[in-house]
Amino acid sequence: LIAYSSVAHMGMVLGGIMTFNYWGFCGSFMMMIAHGLCSSGLFCLANISYERMNSRSMFMNKGLMNLMPSMTLWWFLLSSSNMAAPPSMNLMGEISLLNSLISWTWVSMLMLMLLSFFSAVYTLFLYSYSQHGKIYSGKFSCSSGYVREYLLLFLHWFP
């Protein structure tokens, strides 16, 4: 599910570059940097969850909020940044790209709205499905996290 939002973001980046204007280039540059940091942080969180739970199955990794409450904050911060929430660099890049693409042609507006919406839906589904729900009965406890992991996630979230 993390990779689905990458496809949507990089599609917008390609479209912004193809408009050949200032807003498109600046927005593409911002989006590539922001998405690179954000998605690698989400993949890092997925790996941390895999190391603790020994499973990549979304069904087995439900209810992580109860097992690793401190990691839930990082899931939320990086997921909201991936959805272009206000304090993120993704928001500035997405606004620039939308400005560039809509000024190039108004016909693309509906497609861009759907692309942005479904990218956010995938990320919201990833967060809600992994953090909420009943814990798998085979898991009882796991370690919450290490300082090095928190530092790594902070440096992904705060460029």
PEDA-V445613 format. One record per residue. N is the residue number from 1. PSI is psi in degrees with one decimal (* if undefined). BURIAL is + if it has 16 or more other ideal C-beta (glycine too) atoms within 10 Angstrom, else -. Layout:
BEGIN
<<N & PSI & BURIAL> <N & PSI & BURIAL>>
END
This chain:
BEGIN
<<1 & -27.5 & -> <2 & -38.3 & +> <3 & -24.6 & -> <4 & -40.4 & -> <5 & -27.6 & +> <6 & -39.8 & +> <7 & -43.5 & -> <8 & -43.8 & +> <9 & -42.7 & +> <10 & -26.0 & -> <11 & -40.9 & -> <12 & -37.2 & +> <13 & -45.9 & +> <14 & -42.8 & -> <15 & -40.1 & +> <16 & -39.0 & +> <17 & -38.4 & +> <18 & -13.8 & -> <19 & -18.8 & +> <20 & 41.8 & -> <21 & 172.2 & -> <22 & -46.8 & -> <23 & -36.8 & +> <24 & -44.1 & +> <25 & -44.9 & -> <26 & -43.1 & +> <27 & -39.2 & +> <28 & -41.5 & +> <29 & -47.0 & -> <30 & -42.8 & +> <31 & -39.1 & +> <32 & -43.8 & +> <33 & -48.9 & -> <34 & -43.0 & +> <35 & -35.1 & +> <36 & -42.8 & -> <37 & -44.7 & +> <38 & -47.6 & +> <39 & -34.4 & +> <40 & -32.6 & -> <41 & -39.6 & +> <42 & -39.5 & +> <43 & -35.1 & -> <44 & -43.1 & +> <45 & -39.1 & +> <46 & -38.1 & +> <47 & -39.6 & -> <48 & -42.8 & +> <49 & -38.9 & +> <50 & -41.8 & -> <51 & -35.4 & -> <52 & -40.9 & +> <53 & -14.6 & +> <54 & 33.1 & -> <55 & 143.0 & -> <56 & -0.3 & -> <57 & 131.7 & -> <58 & -30.9 & -> <59 & -40.2 & -> <60 & -25.8 & -> <61 & 21.9 & +> <62 & 154.0 & +> <63 & 30.4 & +> <64 & -19.0 & +> <65 & -32.3 & +> <66 & -31.0 & -> <67 & -39.1 & +> <68 & 74.6 & +> <69 & -30.5 & -> <70 & -28.0 & -> <71 & -20.3 & +> <72 & -36.8 & +> <73 & -43.9 & -> <74 & -36.4 & +> <75 & -43.6 & +> <76 & -46.5 & -> <77 & -44.8 & +> <78 & -34.0 & +> <79 & -42.0 & +> <80 & -34.1 & +> <81 & -36.8 & +> <82 & -28.4 & +> <83 & 7.1 & +> <84 & 50.3 & +> <85 & 157.9 & -> <86 & -40.4 & -> <87 & 16.2 & -> <88 & 157.7 & +> <89 & -25.3 & +> <90 & -36.3 & +> <91 & -45.6 & +> <92 & -41.6 & +> <93 & -40.1 & +> <94 & -38.9 & +> <95 & -43.4 & -> <96 & -42.5 & +> <97 & -40.9 & +> <98 & -39.8 & +> <99 & -44.8 & +> <100 & -46.6 & +> <101 & -36.0 & +> <102 & -32.4 & +> <103 & -24.7 & -> <104 & -46.2 & +> <105 & 134.3 & -> <106 & -18.8 & -> <107 & -28.7 & -> <108 & -5.1 & -> <109 & -45.6 & -> <110 & -43.1 & -> <111 & -39.4 & -> <112 & -37.8 & +> <113 & -43.6 & -> <114 & -40.2 & -> <115 & -46.9 & +> <116 & -40.8 & +> <117 & -48.2 & -> <118 & -27.9 & -> <119 & -42.6 & +> <120 & -36.8 & +> <121 & -42.8 & -> <122 & -44.7 & +> <123 & -41.2 & +> <124 & -38.3 & -> <125 & -42.7 & -> <126 & -46.9 & +> <127 & -50.8 & +> <128 & -36.4 & -> <129 & -35.1 & +> <130 & -30.4 & +> <131 & -32.1 & +> <132 & 167.1 & -> <133 & 178.9 & +> <134 & 139.7 & -> <135 & 141.0 & -> <136 & 136.5 & +> <137 & -16.6 & -> <138 & -7.3 & -> <139 & 134.2 & +> <140 & -40.7 & -> <141 & 162.1 & -> <142 & 163.7 & -> <143 & 146.7 & -> <144 & -48.5 & -> <145 & 166.5 & +> <146 & 161.2 & -> <147 & -38.6 & -> <148 & -34.9 & -> <149 & -40.3 & +> <150 & -40.1 & -> <151 & -43.3 & -> <152 & -44.8 & +> <153 & -36.4 & +> <154 & -41.5 & -> <155 & -23.9 & -> <156 & -36.2 & +> <157 & -37.0 & +> <158 & 90.7 & -> <159 & * & ->>
END
